[in-house]
Amino acid sequence: MIYCFPTVSSNGLKAEISGHFGSAPFFTCVHEDGTGLEVIDNGGLGHEHGRCNPVAALEGSKVDAVVC
């Protein structure tokens, strides 16, 4: 299973959790079994409030659960 966390940096497991999923600068995806880690840049930061689309940044990723 792969868990996705909204984070404020690309520091992997040392990254601080972001307080807002939609405007998180990065998404840190962690494999439950410890076999992998992926950091995804949320390039859709230039958005108006309420119109963010963080799911677009995760498109194509094999994320099973989002933790927010």
C-alpha positions as CSV (number, residue, x, y, z in Angstrom):
1,M,0.0,0.0,0.0
2,I,1.3,3.5,-0.8
3,Y,0.4,6.4,1.4
4,C,0.5,10.0,0.3
5,F,1.3,12.9,2.7
6,P,1.0,16.6,1.8
7,T,4.4,18.2,2.8
8,V,6.1,21.6,2.8
9,S,9.4,20.4,1.4
10,S,11.0,17.6,-0.7
11,N,13.0,16.2,2.3
12,G,11.4,12.8,2.1
13,L,10.6,11.3,5.5
14,K,12.1,14.4,7.2
15,A,9.6,16.7,5.5
16,E,7.1,18.7,7.6
17,I,3.4,17.9,7.0
18,S,1.6,20.7,5.2
19,G,-1.5,22.1,6.9
20,H,-3.4,22.3,3.7
21,F,-3.7,19.4,1.2
22,G,-4.6,21.5,-1.9
23,S,-1.7,24.0,-1.6
24,A,1.0,21.7,-0.3
25,P,4.1,22.3,-2.2
26,F,4.9,18.6,-2.4
27,F,3.4,15.2,-1.8
28,T,5.5,12.5,-0.2
29,C,4.4,9.0,-1.1
30,V,5.6,6.2,1.1
31,H,5.4,2.5,0.5
32,E,4.0,0.7,3.5
33,D,6.6,-2.1,3.3
34,G,9.5,0.4,3.2
35,T,10.5,-0.5,-0.4
36,G,10.0,3.0,-1.8
37,L,9.6,6.7,-1.4
38,E,8.5,9.2,-4.1
39,V,8.3,13.0,-3.7
40,I,5.8,14.7,-6.2
41,D,6.0,18.4,-6.9
42,N,2.5,20.0,-6.7
43,G,3.1,22.3,-9.6
44,G,-0.5,23.6,-9.4
45,L,0.2,26.1,-6.7
46,G,-0.8,29.1,-8.7
47,H,-4.5,28.9,-8.0
48,E,-7.3,30.9,-6.6
49,H,-8.7,29.9,-3.2
50,G,-11.2,27.0,-3.6
51,R,-10.0,26.2,-7.2
52,C,-7.0,24.1,-6.5
53,N,-6.6,20.7,-8.1
54,P,-4.0,18.6,-6.2
55,V,-5.3,15.4,-7.7
56,A,-3.9,16.5,-11.0
57,A,-0.4,16.4,-9.5
58,L,-1.0,12.8,-8.3
59,E,-2.3,11.7,-11.7
60,G,-0.5,8.6,-12.8
61,S,0.9,7.8,-9.4
62,K,-0.1,4.6,-7.7
63,V,-1.4,6.1,-4.5
64,D,-3.7,4.0,-2.4
65,A,-4.5,6.4,0.5
66,V,-4.1,10.1,1.2
67,V,-3.3,11.1,4.8
68,C,-4.3,14.7,5.6
